[in-house]
Amino acid sequence: MEGILKLKCSSCGTMFMSETQQSKCPTCAEQSSNMGSSGHGGCGCGHSH
């Protein structure tokens, strides 16, 4: 279990575990890569269209 970090999502502020030092939690990363498919997820990013 090397290289696992506890990070704070830059998008929604949720604490999450990451191995890649990405700035977004998996939920936000998925949201941003699938923009518009669901429109809203339980992420709390504050996107309102």
BELJO-V349966 format. One record per residue. N is the residue number from 1. RES is the residue in one letter. D_LAST is the distance of its C-alpha to the last C-alpha in whole Angstrom. Layout:
n: [N & N]
res: [RES & RES]
d_last: [D_LAST & D_LAST]
This chain:
n: [1 & 2 & 3 & 4 & 5 & 6 & 7 & 8 & 9 & 10 & 11 & 12 & 13 & 14 & 15 & 16 & 17 & 18 & 19 & 20 & 21 & 22 & 23 & 24 & 25 & 26 & 27 & 28 & 29 & 30 & 31 & 32 & 33 & 34 & 35 & 36 & 37 & 38 & 39 & 40 & 41 & 42 & 43 & 44 & 45 & 46 & 47 & 48 & 49]
res: [M & E & G & I & L & K & L & K & C & S & S & C & G & T & M & F & M & S & E & T & Q & Q & S & K & C & P & T & C & A & E & Q & S & S & N & M & G & S & S & G & H & G & G & C & G & C & G & H & S & H]
d_last: [40 & 39 & 37 & 34 & 32 & 30 & 27 & 25 & 21 & 20 & 16 & 16 & 20 & 22 & 25 & 26 & 29 & 29 & 32 & 30 & 29 & 25 & 23 & 20 & 21 & 21 & 18 & 16 & 18 & 17 & 14 & 14 & 16 & 15 & 11 & 10 & 13 & 12 & 8 & 10 & 13 & 16 & 15 & 14 & 12 & 10 & 7 & 4 & 0]
